[in-house]
């Protein structure tokens, strides 16, 4: 079974410590099924203001340099090979 970001990053059921708000990845229903994930769980780099490492990561443009170095991003890229998508229009 393919892992979602919150499973690999050990997020508590996709809930952050920051005020108990769910990370936007969990609510990204338009992305459900992308790369075999639940909601945005396998396309987190396309979603603004994710809560990686407990803080908001900002816009997609601001966080892209960090995302391409992420172990989860690179795992998905390797697993998906030719079907991998860096950019997904209308993600959220």
C-alpha positions in Angstrom: 0.0 0.0 0.0 1.3 3.5 -0.9 2.0 5.8 2.0 0.5 9.3 2.4 2.7 12.1 3.6 1.2 12.1 7.1 2.1 8.4 7.5 5.7 8.9 6.5 6.1 12.2 8.4 4.3 10.8 11.5 1.6 13.5 11.6 -1.0 12.5 14.2 -3.9 11.4 11.9 -3.2 14.4 9.7 -3.7 16.9 12.6 -1.0 19.4 13.6 -0.2 20.7 17.0 -0.8 24.3 15.7 -4.2 25.0 17.2 -5.5 21.5 16.3 -6.1 22.5 12.7 -5.9 19.8 10.1 -3.3 20.3 7.5 -4.8 21.3 4.1 -3.5 18.1 2.6 -6.1 16.2 4.6 -8.9 18.3 3.1 -7.7 18.4 -0.5 -10.5 16.1 -1.8 -9.9 17.2 -5.4 -6.6 15.3 -5.3 -8.1 12.1 -3.9 -6.5 9.2 -5.8 -3.6 11.3 -7.2 -0.6 9.0 -7.2 -2.8 6.5 -5.3 -3.1 8.7 -2.2 -6.0 9.8 0.1 -7.0 13.3 -0.6 -3.7 15.3 -1.1 -1.6 12.7 0.8 0.6 11.9 -2.2 0.6 15.4 -3.8 1.4 17.6 -0.8 3.9 19.7 -2.7 1.0 21.1 -4.9 -0.9 22.4 -1.8 -0.3 25.8 -0.3 0.2 26.2 3.5 0.9 22.6 4.3 1.9 22.1 8.0 5.1 20.1 7.5 7.3 20.0 10.6 4.6 21.8 12.6 4.5 25.2 10.7 2.9 26.6 7.6 5.1 26.2 4.5 3.6 29.1 2.6 2.6 29.2 -1.0 3.4 26.5 -3.5 6.0 28.8 -5.1 7.6 29.6 -1.7 7.9 26.0 -0.6 8.8 24.2 -3.9 12.6 24.4 -3.2 12.0 22.7 0.1 9.7 20.1 -1.3 12.0 18.9 -4.0 14.5 18.0 -1.3 11.9 16.2 0.8 12.3 12.5 1.4 8.6 11.9 0.9 8.4 13.9 -2.4 11.4 11.9 -3.8 9.9 8.6 -2.7 6.7 9.4 -4.5 8.6 10.6 -7.6 10.6 7.4 -7.7 7.5 5.1 -7.1 5.4 6.9 -9.8 8.1 7.3 -12.4 6.5 8.3 -15.7 3.1 9.1 -14.1 4.6 11.5 -11.6 3.1 15.1 -11.6 5.0 18.0 -10.1 2.3 20.5 -10.8 -1.4 19.8 -10.7 -3.8 22.6 -11.7 -6.7 23.5 -9.5 -5.3 21.3 -6.7 -7.4 23.0 -4.0 
